Amino acid sequence: MLWTEALLVTERLNRGYATEAILTQMAVSGVLSEKADKAFQKRIRQLTET
């Protein structure tokens, strides 16, 4: 049971790291391209909607 919890936490953390990497890449691309900036802003809005 504890091992299963550890695996779930690891998966959740890894997904968070992947999301951060993707958002960082989108942010850098947004500096270079107006189209990429719009995509980045859209993604941020989607992630912050409540």
C-alpha positions in Angstrom: 0.0 0.0 0.0 2.8 2.4 0.9 4.6 1.5 -2.3 1.5 2.2 -4.4 1.2 5.7 -2.8 4.9 6.3 -3.5 4.3 5.4 -7.2 1.3 7.7 -7.4 3.2 10.6 -5.9 6.1 10.0 -8.3 3.8 10.0 -11.3 2.1 13.2 -10.2 5.5 14.9 -9.6 6.8 13.8 -13.0 3.7 15.1 -14.7 4.2 18.4 -13.0 7.8 18.6 -14.1 6.8 17.8 -17.7 4.1 20.6 -17.6 6.7 23.0 -16.3 9.1 22.1 -19.0 6.4 22.5 -21.7 5.4 25.9 -20.3 8.9 27.1 -20.2 9.4 26.0 -23.8 6.2 27.8 -24.8 7.3 31.0 -23.0 10.6 31.1 -24.8 8.9 30.4 -28.1 6.4 33.2 -27.3 9.3 35.7 -27.1 10.3 34.8 -30.6 6.9 34.5 -32.2 3.6 36.3 -31.9 1.7 33.1 -32.8 3.6 31.1 -30.1 2.9 33.9 -27.6 -0.8 33.7 -28.2 -0.7 29.9 -27.8 1.2 30.3 -24.5 -1.3 32.9 -23.2 -4.2 30.6 -24.2 -2.6 27.7 -22.3 -2.0 29.8 -19.2 -5.7 30.9 -19.3 -6.8 27.3 -19.5 -4.6 26.3 -16.6 -5.8 29.1 -14.4 -9.5 28.9 -15.1 -11.6 28.0 -12.1 
